[in-house]
């Protein structure tokens, strides 16, 4: 299926690993010009070079912290300066931050909201003039299924992610007149760089397969079993994001789609 992404410009936050990396690779493989950002210079530039060598695409790497005011705007500005415009924005930056409510301090709350909610707000605000000029832009926010079905001891992430879903829904209505489509992808347990780093930190490090079984066993008592019996892969999420960014999804906006192997109890 031709996704009609050739020549489009995609900006992806949190692009050095996991879902961001897989999304950048997928879009570059479809012929898009891709910009990625992250906080760690070395891994970010290694990712950009690897994607470029595998796909032949022009990949821009920008060191930026989405929790820091000014960095989201700079990321968008450098993307537009390099490629001359912007068609697709993927807000993927984030990390797991969960705990019991009494244990989460004001700074913990603020840090999570700054990264996951205000990071997306600032990036979207900076991107809007360019997405309007693209006459049919796309905004895809990455959240978690826990935003729809919060469990105990899931703050602040479940709250900040729920706010992100609401932001996407509101913007889908407000920006429809500009033909800008806004959707959210809600992931479950996805094998990513965070899990890989945790695995490697163990001594001795278990195999990826054994560690995945351990993670699923640990989480099953809290989240319940995954009906498909495995963790998801970043590439599977990237496929959905690429579809939502494409002309094939031209009548889809305001949705929050689960990619969780059937884990969530809500649609």
C-alpha positions as CSV (number, residue, x, y, z in Angstrom):
1,X,0.0,0.0,0.0
2,X,1.4,3.4,-1.0
3,X,1.0,5.7,1.9
4,X,1.7,8.8,-0.2
5,X,4.4,10.1,2.2
6,X,7.1,10.7,-0.4
7,X,8.4,14.3,0.0
8,X,6.4,15.0,3.1
9,X,8.1,16.4,6.2
10,X,7.6,14.6,9.5
11,X,8.8,15.9,12.9
12,X,9.0,13.2,15.6
13,X,9.7,13.9,19.3
14,X,11.4,11.3,21.4
15,X,12.9,9.9,18.2
16,X,16.1,8.3,19.3
17,X,14.7,4.9,20.3
18,X,11.6,2.8,20.7
19,X,8.4,4.0,19.1
20,X,9.9,7.2,17.9
21,X,12.8,5.5,16.2
22,X,10.5,2.9,14.6
23,X,8.2,5.7,13.4
24,X,11.1,7.7,11.9
25,X,12.4,4.6,10.1
26,X,8.9,3.7,8.8
27,X,8.3,7.2,7.4
28,X,11.8,7.6,6.0
29,X,11.3,4.3,4.2
30,X,8.1,5.7,2.7
31,X,10.1,8.6,1.3
32,X,9.4,11.3,3.9
33,X,12.0,13.8,5.1
34,X,12.3,13.2,8.9
35,X,13.4,15.2,11.8
36,X,13.8,13.6,15.2
37,X,14.6,15.1,18.6
38,X,15.8,13.7,22.0
39,X,17.8,14.8,25.0
40,X,20.9,12.5,24.4
41,X,23.1,13.7,21.6
42,X,25.0,10.5,21.0
43,X,22.1,8.1,20.6
44,X,20.1,10.6,18.7
45,X,22.7,11.2,16.0
46,X,23.5,7.5,15.8
47,X,19.8,6.9,15.2
48,X,19.6,9.5,12.5
49,X,22.7,8.2,10.7
50,X,21.4,4.6,10.9
51,X,18.0,5.5,9.4
52,X,19.6,7.6,6.7
53,X,22.0,4.8,5.7
54,X,19.2,2.2,5.6
55,X,16.6,4.3,3.7
56,X,18.6,6.9,1.9
57,X,16.4,9.6,3.5
58,X,17.5,13.0,4.8
59,X,17.2,12.7,8.6
60,X,17.7,15.7,10.9
61,X,18.7,15.2,14.5
62,X,18.0,18.0,17.0
63,X,19.0,17.8,20.6
64,X,16.0,19.1,22.5
65,X,14.1,18.5,25.8
66,X,10.4,18.7,25.3
67,X,9.9,19.5,29.0
68,X,11.9,22.7,28.6
69,X,10.2,25.8,27.3
70,X,11.8,27.0,24.1
71,X,13.1,23.6,23.0
72,X,9.9,22.4,21.3
73,X,9.7,25.7,19.4
74,X,13.4,25.4,18.4
75,X,12.9,21.8,17.2
76,X,10.0,22.9,14.9
77,X,12.0,25.9,13.6
78,X,15.0,23.8,12.7
79,X,12.9,21.3,11.0
80,X,11.2,23.9,8.8
81,X,14.5,25.6,8.1
82,X,16.0,22.3,6.9
83,X,13.1,21.0,4.9
84,X,11.1,24.1,4.0
85,X,7.9,23.1,5.7
86,X,6.1,20.6,7.9
87,X,3.3,18.2,7.2
88,X,3.3,15.7,10.1
89,X,3.9,16.1,13.8
90,X,4.3,13.1,16.1
91,X,4.3,13.9,19.8
92,X,6.0,10.8,21.2
93,X,8.3,12.1,24.0
94,X,7.6,10.7,27.4
95,X,8.6,8.2,30.1
96,X,6.9,6.1,32.6
97,X,6.3,7.9,35.9
98,X,3.9,6.0,38.2
99,X,3.3,5.9,42.0
100,X,0.8,6.0,44.8
101,X,-0.9,9.4,45.0
102,X,0.5,10.3,48.5
103,X,4.1,9.6,47.3
104,X,3.9,11.9,44.2
105,X,5.2,15.4,45.0
106,X,4.4,18.7,43.4
107,X,7.7,18.6,41.5
108,X,6.9,15.1,40.2
109,X,3.5,16.2,39.0
110,X,5.0,19.3,37.3
111,X,7.8,17.4,35.6
112,X,5.4,14.9,34.1
113,X,2.9,17.6,32.9
114,X,5.8,19.7,31.5
115,X,7.0,16.7,29.5
116,X,3.9,15.0,28.3
117,X,1.3,17.7,28.2
118,X,3.0,21.1,27.9
119,X,5.7,19.6,25.6
120,X,2.9,18.6,23.2
121,X,1.1,21.9,23.6
122,X,4.2,23.9,22.8
123,X,5.2,21.7,19.9
124,X,1.7,21.9,18.3
125,X,1.5,25.6,18.8
126,X,4.8,26.1,17.0
127,X,3.9,23.7,14.3
128,X,0.4,25.0,13.5
129,X,1.3,27.8,11.0
130,X,3.3,25.3,9.0
131,X,0.6,22.6,9.2
132,X,-2.0,25.1,8.0
133,X,0.3,26.0,5.1
134,X,0.6,22.3,4.2
135,X,-3.2,22.2,3.5
136,X,-3.9,18.9,5.2
137,X,-1.5,18.4,8.1
138,X,-1.4,15.6,10.6
139,X,-0.9,15.6,14.4
140,X,-0.5,12.2,16.1
141,X,-0.1,12.1,19.8
142,X,1.3,8.9,21.5
143,X,-0.4,8.1,24.9
144,X,-1.1,5.0,27.0
145,X,-4.2,2.9,27.4
146,X,-4.0,3.8,31.1
147,X,-5.2,7.2,30.2
148,X,-8.6,5.7,29.4
149,X,-8.7,3.2,32.2
150,X,-6.5,4.5,35.1
151,X,-5.6,2.0,37.7
152,X,-4.5,2.5,41.3
153,X,-0.9,3.9,41.7
154,X,-0.8,5.2,38.1
155,X,-0.2,8.9,38.7
156,X,1.0,11.2,37.4
157,X,1.2,9.4,34.0
158,X,-2.4,8.4,33.7
159,X,-3.5,11.9,34.4
160,X,-1.1,13.7,32.1
161,X,-1.9,11.2,29.3
162,X,-5.6,11.6,29.8
163,X,-5.1,15.4,29.4
164,X,-3.3,14.6,26.1
165,X,-6.2,12.6,24.8
166,X,-8.5,15.5,25.6
167,X,-6.2,17.9,23.9
168,X,-6.2,15.8,20.8
169,X,-10.0,15.6,20.7
170,X,-10.5,19.3,21.2
171,X,-7.9,20.2,18.5
172,X,-9.5,17.7,16.1
173,X,-12.6,19.8,16.1
174,X,-10.9,23.2,16.1
175,X,-8.5,22.4,13.3
176,X,-10.8,20.5,11.0
177,X,-11.6,23.6,9.0
178,X,-7.9,23.8,8.2
179,X,-7.9,20.1,7.1
180,X,-5.5,19.2,10.0
181,X,-6.3,15.8,11.4
182,X,-5.5,15.0,15.0
183,X,-5.4,11.5,16.4
184,X,-4.0,9.7,19.5
185,X,-2.4,6.3,19.6
186,X,-2.8,4.6,23.0
187,X,-0.2,1.9,23.6
188,X,-0.1,-0.9,26.1
189,X,3.0,-2.9,27.0
190,X,5.4,-2.2,24.1
191,X,9.0,-3.4,24.0
192,X,11.1,-0.3,23.7
193,X,14.4,1.2,24.6
194,X,13.3,1.7,28.2
195,X,12.7,-2.0,28.7
196,X,16.0,-2.9,26.9
197,X,18.0,-0.6,29.2
198,X,16.4,-2.1,32.3
199,X,17.2,-5.6,31.0
200,X,20.8,-4.7,30.4
201,X,21.2,-3.2,33.8
202,X,20.5,-6.6,35.4
203,X,23.4,-8.8,36.3
204,X,23.5,-11.2,34.7
205,X,21.2,-9.8,32.0
206,X,18.5,-12.2,31.0
207,X,17.8,-12.9,27.3
208,X,15.2,-10.5,25.8
209,X,12.7,-13.4,25.6
210,X,13.1,-14.3,29.3
211,X,13.0,-10.6,30.3
212,X,9.8,-10.1,28.3
213,X,8.2,-13.1,30.2
214,X,9.3,-11.6,33.5
215,X,7.8,-8.2,32.6
216,X,4.5,-9.7,31.5
217,X,4.3,-11.8,34.7
218,X,5.0,-8.8,36.9
219,X,2.4,-6.7,35.2
220,X,-0.3,-9.3,34.9
221,X,-1.1,-9.0,38.6
222,X,-1.8,-5.3,38.1
223,X,-2.9,-4.9,34.5
224,X,-4.3,-8.4,33.8
225,X,-3.1,-10.8,31.1
226,X,-2.5,-9.6,27.5
227,X,-5.0,-11.6,25.4
228,X,-2.5,-11.9,22.5
229,X,0.1,-13.3,25.0
230,X,3.0,-11.0,24.2
231,X,4.3,-7.5,24.4
232,X,3.9,-5.3,21.4
233,X,6.7,-4.1,19.1
234,X,7.6,-0.5,18.4
235,X,7.3,-1.3,14.7
236,X,3.7,-2.3,15.1
237,X,2.9,1.1,16.6
238,X,4.9,2.8,13.9
239,X,2.8,1.2,11.2
240,X,-0.4,2.7,12.7
241,X,1.2,6.1,13.1
242,X,2.4,6.0,9.5
243,X,-1.1,5.1,8.3
244,X,-2.7,7.9,10.3
245,X,-0.2,10.3,8.8
246,X,-1.0,9.2,5.3
247,X,-3.6,10.2,2.8
248,X,-5.2,6.7,3.4
249,X,-6.5,8.0,6.7
250,X,-8.0,11.2,5.3
251,X,-11.4,10.8,7.1
252,X,-10.1,9.8,10.5
253,X,-9.7,12.5,13.2
254,X,-10.4,12.9,16.9
255,X,-9.8,9.2,17.6
256,X,-7.8,7.5,20.4
257,X,-6.8,4.1,19.0
258,X,-5.6,1.3,21.3
259,X,-2.5,-0.7,20.3
260,X,-2.3,-3.0,23.3
261,X,-2.9,-6.6,22.2
262,X,-6.4,-6.5,23.7
263,X,-5.2,-5.5,27.2
264,X,-7.5,-2.6,27.8
265,X,-11.0,-3.1,29.0
266,X,-12.3,0.0,27.3
267,X,-12.5,1.0,23.6
